[in-house]
Amino acid sequence: MTGRRRWSTEEILDTAAELLRTSDAESFSVRKLAAALGTDSSSMYRHFRNKTELLRAVADRILLTAMDGYHPEGDWKQRVTALALRLREAFGEQPQLAGVWGRFGSGGTGSRLVMEELLQALRTSGLPDEEVPARYHRIVILVAALIASEAGIGTLTPKEYEQGMEQFRVAVLGADPEQFPALSHFARDIRPLGVDRQAAFEEILAAQLAHIEAQMP
């Protein structure tokens, strides 16, 4: 009798990532993953203690992808910006995992590489060492929130996106000027959330970095 195949950790993560392309962290389960691999859940627990640990490992692979071939260049602000844009691009390829990263985080090699580069960049900025951790934390929260927000739009089907755009046009352009005077005044200039996401991402990040620079002694 032929025994069941033993799946490697990388093969398990590959399959988990593929399942997460068409689902979210809530509907994803170790049982579904095991079924996709043609095995039972107990074999998954030889590699990961629970679902959360598995999800963190999948998200960490995105961070590894982002850091692959990365070489720091420029001043500290350029380094932070380049790192953030690499993360945005990597999660843009698999937007469902952006929410996983934002919620569960990651504790693997990819996470350590991102943390190391961000901390190194901040140390070269001239900030006192005692201020670096707090500034690091603010930047990570901002970048994770921006990426997760953008990823939510990235998971929409073309039909869902167009329906959302139509609802936006109705809500904004059809606003009663007596009840919503400011909205009516700016209606033709207000842009939907899905427009110019990269430009907004860069501007918001640049504002945070400028704020840090302004606080330096």
C-alpha positions, -999 to +999 in steps of 0.1 A: +000+000+000+014+033-011+016+059+017+004+095+014+028+119-001+047+141+023+043+178+012+072+202+018+067+235+036+072+254+004+046+233-015+021+239+013+028+276+012+025+277-026-010+260-024-021+283+005-011+314-015-030+301-045-061+295-023-059+330-009-059+345-044-096+337-046-106+339-009-098+358+023-083+350+056-117+344+072-129+318+047-095+302+044-090+271+066-064+244+072-090+219+063-095+235+028-058+236+023-054+200+032-082+190+008-065+209-020-033+189-013-052+157-011-043+150+025-057+156+060-054+185+084-032+166+108-004+166+082-005+204+080+001+207+117+035+190+113+046+222+096+025+249+113+009+249+148-022+267+137-039+287+109-025+321+121+011+308+120+004+295+084-010+328+073+019+347+087+043+324+068+024+331+035+025+368+041+062+366+049+068+352+014+054+384-001+079+403+020+107+381+008+096+387-028+097+425-022+132+423-008+146+400-035+173+420-053+168+451-032+198+473-028+195+505-007+203+536-026+200+573-018+193+592+014+171+578+042+139+592+027+146+577-007+154+543+010+121+543+030+101+553-001+118+527-023+111+500+003+074+511+007+069+510-030+084+476-033+060+463-007+031+480-024+041+464-057+046+429-042+012+429-024-004+444-055+004+410-072-016+392-045-039+418-029-057+393-007-025+388+013-022+425+021-051+421+045-034+390+060-002+410+066-020+439+080-040+417+105-016+389+114+018+404+106+048+382+099+077+370+119+099+353+093+130+362+073+111+386+050+098+405+080+132+408+095+147+420+062+120+448+060+125+457+096+163+458+093+163+481+062+137+505+076+156+507+109+189+512+091+175+540+070+161+558+100+194+555+118+211+573+089+186+601+091+202+617+121+174+607+145+186+599+180+185+562+186+159+565+213+134+580+187+140+554+159+116+527+172+086+550+176+092+565+141+097+530+127+063+520+142+045+550+127+058+543+092+050+506+093+014+513+104+010+539+077+024+517+049+005+487+060-028+507+062-022+522+027-014+489+012-043+471+028-067+499+017-054+498-019-055+460-019-092+460-011-099+478-043-076+455-062-097+425-053-128+438-070-140+423-103-144+448-132-181+446-128-179+453-090-155+482-097-178+498-123-208+494-100-189+512-073-179+540-097-215+545-106-226+546-070-199+572-064-211+593-092-247+592-080-237+599-044-215+628-052-230+645-083-265+638-071-261+653-037-287+678-026-269+712-023-291+723+005-284+693+026-248+688+015-235+723+004-198+715+007-201+682-012-221+698-039-196+726-042-166+703-047-185+674-064-169+677-098-134+678-084-137+649-058-121+617-071-130+581-063-108+561-040-096+539-068-080+568-088-043+577-087-036+554-058+002+554-063+004+592-064-017+593-032+005+566-016+037+585-024+023+619-012+010+606+021+043+588+028+063+618+018+043+640+042+050+615+070+088+615+062+088+653+060+071+655+094+099+632+108+126+654+093+110+686+107+112+671+142+149+665+140+172+686+162 
